Amino acid sequence: MKFTASVISSFFAAALFAATGVNTVAGSTLAPLEVAARQLSPPSFVGGSWIWSNNSDGNDTPAGVSAFRITIPQLTTTPVNISVAITADNAYNLYLNGNFIGTGLNFGAPDQWNILNVPGNVGSYVFSVTAINYIADGSVNTAGLIAAFELSDTLGPIKNFWTGGVGVKMLAVPNVPEGFQNPDFDDSAWSNATVIGPYGIAPWGFLITPTLGTTCGF
């Protein structure tokens, strides 16, 4: 969990540091909405697991960027709101159905992203993530990604999902193919993400409550 920018590829660095801070959705392709009027409680990580690509068990991970496609099944034909709690050791970019949502730069301080009015008639919800593992002096180190998702509508919560949880399809590769964030991207050659262990395991332990990022909507 050592930090160094020297291993970040140029394309990822440009996207990662385009944000003005941990809780900013700078450059999002969705419209920002008034946070105070649409606040949603962050979903809990309890029930989820840390994951990574198949080049590591999370404890012995080379420096570099991995791509993930986390697919949640469609539950309704009406629009839903989705609240996402997420963090990655060391940093991440998050997309939903091809739309950039936000960036997290501090794995010890998870983020919450509220995405409103997500169409319910377009099939599954595809969350794509680029996650980077920083490393120093060419050594290896821990790496992991964890996320929780709460779907709700005007009547309240519908269902919760987690990385490593039931009903969630998780694919990963230890690189970032062009266009991987698009929902129709061909991921048939990708491997299942490696499940490192349940929320609370070392070295990450139990995290602080996610900090609210920008609320945005379709």
BELJO-V452081 format. One record per helix or strand of 2 or more residues. SS is the DSSP state (alpha for helix, beta for strand). FROM is the first residue (numbers start at 1). LEN is the number of residues. Records with the same first field share a line. If there is no record, write none. Layout:
SS = FROM-LEN + FROM-LEN
This chain:
alpha = 10-7 + 36-3
beta = 31-2 + 49-4 + 64-9 + 80-10 + 91-6 + 99-6 + 111-8 + 125-9 + 144-10 + 156-7 + 168-6 + 191-2 + 194-5 + 211-2 + 216-2
